[in-house]
Amino acid sequence: MAIREVELSVGGMTCASCSRRVERALTKIEGVEAAVNYATGLANVQVSSAATDADLIRAVEKTGYTAAPRVQGEKFETHSTLRRRLVVSALLTVPVMAMSMSVSLQFAGWQKVAAVLATPVAVWGAWPFHRAAVINARHRQVTMDTLVSIGVAVSYVWSMWALLFTASGKSGMTMPMQWLPHTSIAMPDLYFEVAASVTSLVLLGKYLESRAREQSLEALERLASLNPKHALVLVDGKEVDTPIEHVKVGDIVRVIAGAQIPVDGKVLNGAGHVDKSLITGESAPQEIHEGSTVIGATVLIDGVVTIEASAIERDSVLSGMSRLVHQAQGSKAQVTKLVDQVSAIFVPLVLVLAVGTAAAWFVHTHDAALAMTIGIAVLVIACPCALGLATPTAILVGTGRGAQLGIVIRGAVALEASSAIDTIMLDKTGTLTLGAMSVTHVESSIPDNELWPIICALESSVAHPIATSLISHAETLGFHAADASHIITVAGSGVQGRVEGHPCAIGSIAWLGLPEGNLKVAADRWAQLGDSLVVVYRDAYAVAVVAVADAIGETSKDAIAHFRAMGINPVVLSGDHEAAVAHVSQQLGVTEFHASCSPQDKLERIADAQLNNHVVAMVGDGVNDAAALAKAHLSLAMGTGTDVAASAADIVLLRSTMAAAVDALSLARATMKTIRLNLFWAFAYNIAAIPLAMSGRLGPIVASAAMAFSSVFVVTNSLRLRNFKSIEL
């Protein structure tokens, strides 16, 4: 039976263990292989049996999650829901905490107001944690969500009981801060602020995580949007504007200058130049002619061609790249968070300690209120607020500082590998270079005031990157077009005409022939450097050779040196030809480079390095880099590149220079160092405070205050990232 692929949107996953649980449920079905990506909320399922989509959905739903066929362009509903929960919960939590922790604000009946405000937070705001706890319990597992849910529920239920059935509900009651647990069963303390603050603080972390997760789907959506929506199909000799989904393999498609090529195919007739930089990364336009193969979504710069479609939609090169990005993102999503690793031990231990402590105190004192109070203190002091804030607050401040420096950092995944990066793969075109053609060398037998007016006159009507670079250079020198007539553009070759009465031409050496003498020597030398060459003729004689190339960025060389100082080995990966890549690498002092790399080649280079235990960063700017960016441990995309590359990357450099890449890695390392210190404090705090709570030396109110102090420390430590300074190159 043929294998079919199904994409499902999975809802309700709160951690990496959830994705593994869904994956196991799907693969239990005969003939089904599944990869569930928690980062994107998608399950990629391959079915080789009679299993239907309904069977797949039922298998997911049995595990406690939701599933539906993925709809192109859909957004994460949970993201907006979490945002509403966070905003509402935070607004209600502030007055509850103010009243509960300051006697001066405890007016008559304040506790009832606190109960009213805390109820929607503890029930509706904390619902994702309650739901996750129930699902985990069904599968005999516990996570941080379990601890949050129990801490919130116990604090809230105890407080409601005390409010409704004890003297704590009487008007005029006040609740001062106490170091030791309160032992009065007649008027026990209320812990509404504990339930509310724990919920709001952990929701903040979940919201930041969800926001990054929602953005990760955009790369795939934008890849799909690059394909043209229509094609000019020749039917009985007539052009028919046809929706791309109706084009079939074997159809004859006509493409005019300036239009996107709608399908992969073979040129039947016509010639011209194609801008393939979006797909292959090649800086110079590529000449095509009869028999050439073309790739859909590339742009025909000049000429008119007819193409026989050989691959459409799902089978096209662009669609294949989309799948590569998806698969690479899926492999990255398997990175396990430190908090998830610890939760498997920490959470069950805390629950056992809380219950055991309460039972021991009750047996020892026969005081139910005291036992419950100490048990709640253990739960509260162990609630992972500082732990939950350790990563998102550092990310929030680090990304904020990054934004000020023109660096967009997306979540913890973008930072985890920064400290261990030992190899950085660098795209050439638009990354190390400016991504635009410019004049590099000129050899001429006539004066500039004769040469450049000829070039301007011939090239002024040509929409070609080389022509644009030549005219721009002439204007910089102060020259303008001379009088010209009988201008004829030869598609894929050059331009000819009469300039001030002289027959003149400019174009490729393949069209006009190789000049002699000094011009030939210069042309041979520049060709070995990988430059693109044009030759200028006047009166049937070659009068000049001009070399154009993609110029190296101002900060690229210093950035390479800085990477080496950071212990990172630079490697150039490019779709450009060998000579051009070798020349750029030599200028930058890079000894390892790979030319003529397809998107698949780049992906494989990174995968090979990872198999050899290298931690790899990738810097690129085009669609051809998207899959490699997604595969790398840490990926950086130039902001002047394509939206797809930016969406596939962990870090986007709005200042599209290599200096920004150095800043990004340095900031990422500083942010990760801050996260580690935060996590150390959060764990050390729990290790030190839990024994105090168990021994009865911390009441729930003080435990809540201590928890808040721990959170303040984490936030304050994270704020130090605002002082990060840009590296001067």
N, C-alpha and C positions, 0 to 999 in steps of 0.2 A: 504493500500500500504506500502511495506517495506521502511524503512528509509535508504537513501543512503547519504554518506558523500562526499563532494567536497571541495577541497582546491584550493583557487584562490590566485594568486600573484597580489596584488593591487599596482599600481604605481601612483605617483603624490601626495600622502598624505604628508602633511608638519607639521601636528600637531594632537593632540588627537581629536580635533573637526572634523577633516577630517575622522578619523576612525568611529566616531559616525555617521557621515552623510552617509557613505557607508553602515554601519550596518542597518540604518533605511531604506535605499533604498532596500536592499535585503529582509528585513523582511516584506516589503509591498507585496511581492509576496506570493500568497496563498500557504500554506504548507511549508514555508521556515523559518528556524531559523538560525541566523547567529551571529558569534562572530568575530569581526574584530580586529586584533592585530596590532596597529600602530608600536610597537617595532620591530616586525618581518616582517611587510608588508604583512601579510597573513590573508585571510578570511576563517574561518572554517565554512562551510555551511552544514546544515542538511536539506535534501529535502524529504518530505513525500507526494509530489504531482507529477503531470506530468511535472513540470518545468524542462527544459533542462539546460545544461551548458551554452548554447547560451543565454537563457533567463536571467540567472544570470549575465553574462558578460554585456549584454545590459543594465541591471538595474544599474550596476556600472558605465558604460560609460555615462549614462544619467546625472549622478551627476558631470561629468567632470573629472573622473579619468579613468585610464586604468585597465584592468583586463585580466588575462589569466590563464588557468589551471596551477597549480604549477608543475614545473619540478624538480625532485629530484636532489639536488646538484647545483641548479642555484644560481647565485650571484646577489647582488643588482647592477643593471646597474647604478642607480642614484648615487651610492657612487663614482664610478670612474668618472662619469660626473661632480659631485660636486668638486672632487679633481682637475680636469682640469680647471674648472671655477675659483676655488680659486687661483691656481698657476698663471694662465694667468692674472686674474684680479689684483692680488697683484703686479705682475711685472710691469703692466701698471700704477697702481695707484701711486707707489712711485715717479716716475718723475713728474707726474701731480701735486701731492701735493707739491713737492719741488719747482717747478716753480711758482705755484699759491701763495705760502705763503712766498716767499723770492724775494724781488725786484731785488736783485743782480743776480738772475738766470733768470730774465725775459728779454731775448734777443729779437731782432726784429723778430716778427712773432711767439713768444712763445705761444700765445693764440691759434693759429691754430694747433700747435703741440699738445697742451693740449687737444684740441677738438678731434683730430685724435686718441689720446691714450685713451681718456675717452669714446669714442663712443662704442667700443666693450664691455667695462666694464658695462656701463649703459644699453646697450641693451641685449647683449648675457650673460654677467656675472649675471645680475639681472633678467634674464628671469624667473627663478623659482618663484621669488617674484611677478613679473608681472602676471604670469599665475595663481598663487594662489590668487592674488587680484581679478582677473576677475572671477574665480570660486566662491570666497566668495561673490562677488557682485551679481552674479546670484542667490545666495541663501540668499541674503539680510543680509549678515554677514560681519564683519570686524575683522581682526586679526592684529598682528604685521607685518605680510607680507604685508597687505594693506598699513600700514603707511610707511614701507620701500619703497614699489613700488611707492607710490605717491611722497614721498620725493625725490627719485632718479629721477623720471620722470619730476617733476616740475623744479628741479634744472638744469637738463640737457636741457630740452626744452627752458627754459628761457635763459640759457647761449648760446644756438645755435641761438636763435633769436637775442640776443644782438651782437653776433659775426658776423652774416650775415647782419643785417640791421641797426646797430648803429656804432658809432665811436669806440666802444670797439673792432671792428675787424681790425682797422687800425694798420699798422706796427709801432712799436715803443711805443705802448700803454703799460703802466705799471699799476699795481693794488696793491697799498700798503694796508697793513692791516688797517682797520678803525673800531673804536669802534661803531660809530653811523651809521645807514643805509645811503647809498649814494643816493642822490636825483636827480642826473642828468639823465634825460631821454635820453640825447644825448650820454652819455657814461656810461651805467650801469655796475655794477660789473658782473664778470663771476663766476659761481659756479661749474665748471667741477670737481674740487677736492672734492666738497661735494658729488656729485653723485658717484664718483669713490670710495671715502673712505668709505662711508656708505655701498656700495655694498660689498666691500672687507671684512670689519669688520664683517658684518652679515653673509657673506658666511663662514667665519671661524667657527662661532658657528654652522651653519648648517652642515658643513663638519664633525666636531667632533661628532655631534649627529648621523649623518649617519653612521660613522665608527662603533660606538657602536651598532647601529641597525643591521648592516650587520653581526657582529660577533654572534648575539644572535641566528641565525638559526643553527649554527654549532653543538649545542647540539643534535638537532634532527637528523642531518645528521650523526653524529658519533654514535648515538644509533643504527641507521639502519645499519651502517657499521660493527657493532660487530657480527652480525649473520654470521655463516659460509655460504659460497657460494655453497657448494656441500655436498652431503651425500652419504654414501655407502648403497644403498638399496638392500635388498636380493630379487632377482627375480628368481624363480625356483631353489633356492639353490645357486645361483651365486651372487657375489657382483657386482653391477652396479653403477659406479660413476655417480650420477644424480644431475643436477642443483637443487638448493633448491626450486626454484619456481615450479618444476615439482613433488615434493614430495607431496603425498596426505595423509590425515588422514587415519590411518589403515595400512600404509606401515610399513614394518619391516626394521629397520635401524641398521647396525652394527657399533660400535664405538670401536676403539683401543686405547691403552694407549697413552697419550700425545695429543690426538685429542679433538677438541671441539665437544660437543654434539649438533647436528644440529637442533633438534626439541624438543619441549616439548613432553614427553611421559612416558611410563611405562616400566620398565625393565622386559623382558621376561625370560632371563637367563644370567648368568655371575655375577661377583661381582667386586668391586674395590672401590676406593676413588675418590670423585669428589671435585674439588676446586670450591666452590659456592660463593667465596668472592666478585666476580664481581657483582653478582646479589643480594645476601642476606646480605653480610657484615660479614658473619660468618668467624672467623679467622682460625679455624681448618678445615681440609678437612673432608668431610662427607662420611661415608661408605654407599654404595648402594649395593643392592642385588635383587634377584628376587622379584618382587612386588613393588619395590621402584619407586617413581615418580621422574623424572628428568626434568630440565629446559634447554631449548636451550641456547647456547652460554657459558654454564659452561664447565669446562675442566675435562676430565677423566684422573686422574693422573696415575693410574695403573689398570691392569686387562683388560679384554675384555668383552663387554656387547652387547646384542641385545635389541633393544627398539622398541616398537610399538608406532608410532607417534599418538599423541592425539590432538595436536594443531600445526599449521604451520602459518608462515608469520604473517598476520594481527591479528590472534587470539592468538599468542604466548604471554608469559609473557613479553618478551623484548619489543614487539610492544606495549603492554599495558602500559609499563613504558614510552615509547616514547610519547604516547598520554597524559599521566599524566604530563610530562614535558611541553608539548605544552599548555595544559589547564592551568597549573599553571603560565606559562609565560604570558598567555593571561590575567589572573586576575591581575597580577602585572602591566600590561601595562595601567590599568585604573587610576593609580596614576596621579593626575592632577598637572601640573606645576604651580607655582605661577605666572609666566609670562603670561600663558594662561588665568588664572583667571582675571588678571588685564586688559588684552587687550580688553576684552569685554566692559569695561568702558573707559579705557584710550584712545584707538585709536579713537573711534567716537568723544570723547571730543576734542582731538587734532585737528581733521579734522574740526570740527565746529568752534573751536577757530581760526584756521588759516584762514579759509574763512571769518569768521565774522570779524577778525582783519583787513584783507585786505580791506573788504568792508567798514568798519568804517573809516579807514584812507583815502580811496578814497573819501568818502562822505565829510570828514572833510577838506581835502587838495586839492581835485581834481587833485592829482598827481598820475597817474597810476603807474609810476616807483617806487615811494616811497611806495605805497600801496602794490605792488607786492613784493618789497624787504622785507618789514616787514612781509608779509605773509609767504614768503620763510624762513625767519629767525625763525618764529614760528615752521614751519615744521622741519627745520634742528635741532633746539635746542631740539626738541622733539624726533628726530630719535633715536631709541633705541640701539645705538651702545654700550654704557656702559652697558645697560640692557642685550644686546645680548652677551657681553663678560663676564658678571658677573659670570655666571656659568662655561662656557668652559675654561676660563683662570685659574680659581681656580682648576678645574678638571685637566687641563693640567699639572700645577705645582705639584698638589697633587699626581697625578698618576706618574709623573716623579720621585718625591721623593720616592714614594712607590716602584718603580722599583729598585731604588738604595738599598732599604731595602728588596728586594725579594718579593714585594707585587704588584700584578697586579690588578688595580681597573678599573672597566668598567663603566664609565659614571655616570651621576647624579643620576640615579635610585639606584646605589650602595651606595649612600651617604645620600639620603633623610631621611631614617629612623634611621641613626646611632645615632643621639642625643637622640632619644626616646626609643632605645632598652632597654627593661627591662627583657628579657628572652633570653637565648642563649641555643639552642638545640645542643648537641654534639654527633656525632657518636663516637663509641668506637674504632673499629678496624682501624688502620692506621691514626687515628686522635688523640685521647688521648693516644693510644698505638702506637708502632712502626710498627705494621702490619706484623711482622715476628716472627716466633716461636723461643723461646730461653729457655734454661734449667733454671728452677727456684729452684728446690729442688732435692736432691739425697739422698736416704737411701740405704746403701749397707752393706752386711756382709763380703765382700772381699775388699782388698786394691784397691785403684784407679789404680795402675799399672797393676792390673789383670782385673779390670772391663772394663776400657775404650778401651784397645786393642780388647777385645771381641766385644764391641759395634761397633767399627770402622770396624772390619773384617766383621761383618754381614750386616751393613748398607751402606757400601761403594758403593755398586752397586744398591742402591735403590734411585729412583728419587721421593722423598717424602719430604715435608717440615719438618716433624718431624725428619726424618733420617738426613736431611741436618743440622738441629739445633744440633742434637747429635754429629755429626762428627765435626762441627765447635767448639763446646764446648770442645771436646776431643783435638782438635788441639791447642786450646787456653791453655790447661793444659800441652801441650807438648807430648801427646800420639798419637801413630799411630797404624794402623791395624796389628794384629798378623796374623800368617800363618793360612789360612782357606781353607777348601775344602767342596765339596758337598753342596754348598749354594743353597737353594731353597726358592723362594719368594712365599708366600701364599697370593694371592690377597685379599686386604681388611683386613688382619689379622696381618702379620708380616713376619719374616725371620728366617730360621733355617739352621744349618749346623754344621760342625766340626771345632773347633778352637783349634789349637795345640793339636789335638787328642781328645778333649773333645766334646761331643754332646752339642750344645748350641742353644739357641733360644731367640729372642727378639720380642715383639709384644704387642698387646692389652691384657688387663686382660680378656676380653670376650673370647679370643682364648686360652690363656695359663692358665687362672685361677687366683684367688685371692691368694696372698701369705699369710703366717701365721706370727704371732708374731709381732715384731717391724715393719716389712715391711707392714703388713696389717694395723697397726695403722697409719703409715705415709700415706699410700695410701688412707685410708678413709678421713684423714684430708685434703689432697690436693685435693681430688675429690670434697669436699664441697666448696673449693675455686674456683672451675671451671677449674682447670688445666687438661690438657690431660696427661694420665698416660701410661707409657710403663713398662713392667716387663721383667727382664733379668733372664734366666734360664741357669744353667750349671750342667751337669750330673743329670738332672731331678729334680734339686732343685732350687727354686727361690733364687737368690743371690742379687738382687737389684731392687728397684723401682725408676724410674726417672720421674719427673714432668716437663712438658714443657708448656709454656704459652706465650701469646703475651705480651711483656714487655711494661711497662708504659714509655712514653716519659719523658725526663729529665726535661722539663719545664712545664709539664702538671699541676702539683700540684700548682706551683706558679702562673700559669696563672688563675687557678680557683679562687685563692684568689684575684687576681687582678680584675677579672670580678666582684666579689662581692664588691670590693672597688669602682668600677665604677657604682654600683647600678644595676648590672645585675645578675639575678638568673640563675645558670647553671643547665641544665637537660640533662641526658645521654639517648640517644636513640640508641639501638643496635639490630642487628639481631642475636647476640650471645645468648647463653642460660642463664638462670636466675643466676646461681651460678657465672659464669664468670663476668657478668655485675655487680652483687652485689659486688663482691670482688674488682673490679677496682674502682667502685664508692666509696666504703668505704675507699680505700687507698687515693683517691683524696679529700675526705671530701664532696662528693656530696650526698645529702640526697634524691633527686628525680631522679629515673631512671626507664627505661622501657626496658625490654628484649624481645627477640624473635619477634622483629618488622619487618614486611614486608615493602616494599617500600610504599604500601598503608597505612599501620599503621603509618609510620613516617609522611606521608602527612597529615593524619587525626589528629595526635597529634598537628601539627603546626596549622592546621585550627581551631581546638578546642581552642587553646590558643589565636588565633586571634579573635575568636568570643567572648572570655572573655576579650577583650580589651587589650590584651598584644601585645607589639611590639616585634616581634620575629626575632632573628638571628639564622642561622643554619650553623654548620661547619661539613663537611663530606669529603669523598675521593673516594667513589665508585659509580658505576652505580645505586646501590640501594639507594643512597642518592640524585640522580639527581632530582627527582620530588619534594622532600622535599626542596632541595636547591632553586628550581625555585619558590616554593610557599612562602618561608619565605620573610619577609620584607627586610632582608639583608642576603645574603648567601656567605659563604666562603668555598673554596675547597682547599684541600691539593694538592700541585703541583706534589707530587709523586703518586697521585691517578690516576684515569682514565681520559682520555681526555673528556669524556662525562660529568663527574662531574665538571671539570674545565670549560667547555663550558656553563653549566647550571648555574654557579655561578656568582655573582656580583664581587667577589674578589677571586683571586687565590693566594695561599700562596706558592711561589717557595721555600722559607725556610719552609719546611713542619714540623713546630713545633708549639706548642700552643703559644710560645712567639711571633711568627709572627702574630698569630690571635689577640693577645693583641695589637700589633703595628698597625694592620690593623684597628681595631675599633677606636683606639686613633687617627690615622691619618684621618680616615673617619670623625670623629667628628670635628677635627681641620679644615678639608677642608670644611665641611658644615657650620661651624662658619664663615669661610672666605666668602663663597658664600652669607650668609645672610648679612654680612657687605657690600659686593659689591652691593647687590640688594638694600639695604637701601640707599647707596650713589647714585646709579643710579636714584632711585625714588626721593630722596631729591633734587638731581641736577635738575631734570625736574620740580619739584614743584617750585623751586626757580628761575630757568632760564626762564621758559615760560612767567611769568608776565613781566620780563624785556624785552623780545623780543616783546611782545604785545604792550608795552608802547613805543616802538621805541628806546630803549636804547641799543639794540644789533643788529648790522648788521649781515647778513648771514655769512660774512667772520669770524667775531669774534665768531658768534654762532658755526661755524665749528671748530674754534680753541678751544672754550669752550667744545664742544663735544669731541674733541681729548683729552683735559686735563682730562675730566671725564674718558675717556677710559684708559689714562695713570695711573690715580689713581687706577682704578680697577686692572690693570695689576700689578702695584707695590705692592698693597696689597696682591695680589695672590702670588707674588714671595716670600713673607715671609714664605710660607710653605716649602721652601727649607731648612729652619733651623730646621725642625721637627727632634727631636732626638728619636732614638729607645729606647724602655723601657728595662731596664736591669732586667732580671729575674734570 
